[in-house]
């Protein structure tokens, strides 16, 4: 049986790489592969929500540092957690009907 190719957004790819390279007990390639399956097919928005809820503080800090370096903007783990909470709240809102809103 052929292996299914995972579809990971760039943020998810970075998270999987971060987890695979970790020397912490319980982390490493096998742990990262399991997390990759959790992240399969998620949008960047959904991955931010996942990271804010599922990553522990040390991994969230590492991710925030990588985003800060890549973007040149001041960001930390608290910002990631806040973004995840906002994303969860936004997802809980009912979809807006623009025609109804503009009527």
C-alpha positions in Angstrom: 0.0 0.0 0.0 1.4 3.4 -1.0 2.1 6.0 1.7 -0.2 9.0 1.6 1.7 12.3 0.9 1.1 14.8 3.7 0.1 18.3 2.8 1.7 20.6 5.3 1.7 24.4 5.1 5.1 26.1 5.6 4.4 26.8 9.3 3.4 23.2 9.8 6.6 22.1 8.0 8.7 24.2 10.3 7.0 22.9 13.4 7.6 19.3 12.3 11.2 20.1 11.6 11.5 21.8 15.0 10.1 18.7 16.8 12.2 16.3 14.8 15.4 18.0 15.7 14.5 18.3 19.4 16.8 16.4 21.8 14.2 16.5 24.5 13.0 13.2 25.9 9.9 11.9 24.0 10.6 14.2 21.0 12.5 13.4 17.8 11.6 12.0 14.4 8.8 9.6 15.5 7.1 12.2 17.6 7.4 14.7 14.8 5.9 12.2 12.3 2.9 11.7 14.6 2.4 15.5 14.8 2.8 15.9 11.0 -0.3 13.6 10.7 -2.2 15.9 13.0 -1.2 19.0 10.9 -1.9 17.3 7.6 -4.2 19.5 5.4 -4.5 22.3 7.9 -4.3 26.0 6.8 -1.8 28.3 8.4 -4.6 29.8 10.4 -5.5 26.4 11.8 -1.8 25.6 12.5 -1.5 28.7 14.5 -4.5 27.7 16.6 -3.0 24.2 16.9 0.4 25.5 18.0 -1.1 27.8 20.6 -3.0 25.0 22.2 -0.8 21.9 21.6 2.8 23.0 21.8 4.4 23.3 25.2 6.0 26.5 26.3 9.5 25.6 25.2 8.4 24.7 21.7 6.2 27.7 21.5 9.2 29.9 22.4 11.3 28.2 19.8 8.6 28.7 17.2 8.2 32.4 18.2 11.9 33.0 17.9 12.0 31.4 14.4 9.0 33.6 13.3 10.7 36.7 14.8 13.9 36.0 12.9 12.1 35.3 9.6 9.8 38.3 9.9 12.1 40.8 11.6 9.2 41.6 13.9 9.1 41.4 17.7 7.1 38.4 18.6 7.1 36.0 21.5 5.3 32.9 22.7 2.6 35.0 24.4 1.8 36.5 21.0 1.4 33.0 19.5 -1.0 32.0 22.4 -3.0 35.2 21.9 -3.2 34.6 18.2 -4.4 31.0 18.8 -7.1 32.2 21.2 -8.3 34.8 18.8 -8.4 32.3 15.9 -10.5 29.9 18.1 -12.9 32.7 18.9 -13.2 33.8 15.3 -13.9 30.2 14.2 -16.7 30.1 16.8 -18.5 33.0 15.3 -21.3 32.3 12.8 -20.4 33.1 9.2 -21.4 36.6 8.1 -23.9 37.1 5.3 -22.6 40.2 3.5 -25.9 40.8 1.7 -27.7 40.8 5.1 -25.0 42.9 6.6 -25.2 45.5 3.9 -29.0 45.6 3.6 
